[in-house]
Amino acid sequence: MPRDIATEELYDLRSREPRAAVPRANEMRASAKASVGPRATILIVDDEPGVREVLEEYFVAHGYAAIGAENASAAKAVAAAGPIDIALIDINMPGEDGLSLARHFRERYASLAIIMLTSAATVVDRVVGLEMGADDYVPKPFDPRELMARVKSVLRRTSAAGRAELGAERVRIGRCVLDVAAHRLTDETGSEVAMTPLEFDLLKAFAEQPNRALSRERILNLHQHQDWDPFDRSVDLRIMRLRRKVEPDAEHPRFIRTVRNEGYMFVPEGN
């Protein structure tokens, strides 16, 4: 009979000893509640295949998208290929360790949340990890339910900070920040992203009306005295160019969405 994780003892997801109680993926699913759509994308970086498999399927069963990486190099490739909301990083890995990887992520992906997975005894590692920009740490061994709770907490905290910390004149749009007062757009590294006055006006309109679809006609009316041509696909081309600048993956837009038969909508959370 499958074990119930609600009553099972803590799982040692670090130990390589045969006696370590690592649950099977189907046992995780047996007690998981189904969710609608992925809540966030989680990158799991651990050199132990069993740990990655268990955690991947546990989070997927709870409505998240999960991607495993066996080392720092693979994790960097995953992060570069598409948007990641949170990374779970084991500190002690062969080759480049988790602390170095956390530093790499923090320098390049300012909005990426990071949780370090570390031995309970390594206080120095935990302190260094937090100093390098990790949002939290979870000591091994841990119960997957505790890790899930930490993930939810960090995601709530980091998404709320992303909404509030910029102030009224600065709005985070995808991987960029729009400074309305300065008419300036910067990427996650702080570098300025070139934009035309028309693109600025369109981004400003999106920022002022989040989660509301703007019709093509309404967008055209914003620029009725400028060089928009209502008889071609100028709106669609402008949107395509904006997505290339602000979306982590322009081919799969999360922040500037197409709303069928309505137009386009800015979704601050990108969910």
N, C-alpha and C positions, 0 to 999 in steps of 0.2 A: 504493500500500500504506500502511495507517495507520502512523503513527510509534509506536514503543514508548517509553513514558515512562521505562522503566528505563535506556535508553541515550541518550535525547535530552538535549541541552544544557539549561541552565537556561532556563525560560520567563520572559520579561520581562512580567509581568502589570501593569506600570504604564505602560510606554511606549505612546504613541499613534502611533508611527512605523509605517509599513506593513511594515517589515522585522521587527517584533517577532513572535517565534514563539509565538503563543498556540494551544494544541492544541484541536482540536474535541472536543465532548463525547463523541462516539462513540469517539474515539481513547482518551479517558480510560477509558471502560468496557471497552475491549478488553483492558486489562491489569489491570483491577481484579478482585479476588476477591469472590464473592458473600458477603453476610452475612445472618444471620437477625434480622429486626426492627431497628428503629432503636436505635442505642446511645445517642444523645443528639441534641438538637435544636440546630442551629448556625445563628445569624443572621449573614449575610454582608452587610456594609454597605460598598458601593463605588459610586461614581457611574458607573463604566464597565460597561455591560451585558455586554460580552464577558467581563470578569473574573468577574462574578457568575454567568453561565451556566456557565462552565468549572468554577468552584469548587463551585457547587451540584451539578452532575451528578457531579463527582469524589467529593464526600462521600457523596452518595446511593448511588453505586456501591459505596462501602465500608461501607454499612450505617448511615449516619447520616441523620437528617432535616435538610434544609437549606432555609432561607428567605432570599431575597435582598431587599435594600432599597437603593434608589438614593440616599437621603439620610437625614439625621438624623431628619427628621419622619416618614418612612416607617418607620424603625427603631423609633422610640418607639411607633408604632401597633402594630407587630408584637409588641413586648415586652409591651404593655398587654393584648393580645388573648389571649395564652397563654404557657405556660412556655417559657423559653429557657434552655439549659444553658450555652452559650458564645457570645460575640459576637466576630466578626472585623471590626475597624473600621479603615478606611482613614483616616489622619489628614487628608490634604489633599483635602477635598471642597468644592464650592461651597456657599455659605451657611454654616450651622452646621458647624464642622469636627469631626473625629473626637475631638479632645481634650475639647471641650465635651460631646459625646455620651457619652464614657466617664465624665465626671464625673456626668452625669445618671443613667446606669445604676448607677454605684456608690452614689449617694445613695438610690436607690429599690429596687434589687434586690441585696441584700447577697450572695446566694449565686451571682449570675451571674458566670461567668468571662469575662475580657476579654483578647483578644490584639490589639495594635495592629499594623497593617500600615503600614510607613513606609519612606521612602527611607533607604538605608544612610548617607547623608551627614548626615542631620538628627539629630545627637546630642542636641541640646537637646530636640527633640520626643520622643525616646525617653525621656529622663530625666523630662520633664514627664509623659508618659503613665504611667510607672511610679509617679510620685509621686501621680498622681490615682487610683491604684488598679488600673491594668492589671496582669494577672498575668504577661504576657510580651509580647514584640514580635518581629516577623519582618520583616527588611529586604527591600525590593524591589530588584531582581527576586529571586524565590525559586522553588525547585522545589516543586511541589505535595506531593511526598513529605515534604519537610522540614516544610511547614506541617502536614501530617497528624500527623507525629511530635510537633510542638509541641502540637497540640490534644490528643492522647492524654495527653501529659505533664501539661498543665495540668488536664485533667479528673481524672486520677488524684490530683493534688496537692490540688485544691480539694475533691473528694469525700471524701478521707481527712481533710482538715482539718475538714470539716463533721461527720464522725463523731466525731473525737477532741477537738476544741478545747473542747467544751462541758462535758466532765466527766460524772461519773456522775449528778449531780443535775439536769442540764440536757440536754434531748433536742430535737434539731431534728426537727420534724414538718411537712413541706411548707414553706410560707412562714413558719411560726411556730416559736417555741422554747418548750417546756414546762419551767418551773422546778418540779421536783417538790417540793423543800423549801419553796419559797415559795408553792406552790399558785397559780402565776401563768403566764399565757400571753401572749406578746408577738409582734407581727408583725415584718416585715422592717424597719420603721422604728423599732422599739423601743417602739411604743405598746402598751398593754395591751389584750388582747382579752377581753371579758367571757365568762365561762363559768359554768355552774351546777356545784354539787358533783358531780352525776351525770356531767356531761361531763368534769370533771376525772378522776373515777375511771376512766372509759372510756379517756381518753387515756393515763393512767398504766398501765392494763392493756396497751394497745397498745405503749407504750414499753418495758415490761418483757419483752415477748415479740415482738420484731420478726420478720418473715418467717414467722410462725406464724398460721394461721387460728384465730380465736376464733369458736366457734359461737354462734348466737343464744341457745341454752340456757345456755351458759357465761357469756355477757354478762348474761343475766337473773339468774344465780346470784350475780354480783358485787353485785347490787343487790336481793337478795331481801327485804331489810327496808325498802326505799325504795319510791318510787311507780311502779315499772315494772308494767305490766299484761301478763301473758303471753298474753292473749287478743286483743291488738291488734297493730299494727305499730309499737309504741313503739321497738323497737330500730332498725328501719329509719329511723324519723323522727329519732332521735338521731344516727345515722350521717350522714344527710343534712345535719343542722344543723352537725355537726362539719366535714364537707367544705366547707361554705360558709365556714367560718372558717379552715381550714388549707390547703386546696387552692388552688393558683394558678388552676385552672379546675375548679370544682365539678362541671361537667357532664361533664368527662372526668377523673375522679380518678386520680391516679398514686400517691399515698402511702397512702391508705386504700382498699384494693381490695375488691371483692366477689369472693369465691371460691365459685363455683357449688356448691351442695349442701353447703357447709361453713360459710360465715359471712363474716367480714370479716378482713382482714389488713393490718397496717401494714408498708409497704415503705419503709425509710429512704432508699434510693437513688432511689426514684420511677421506676425503669426498667421 
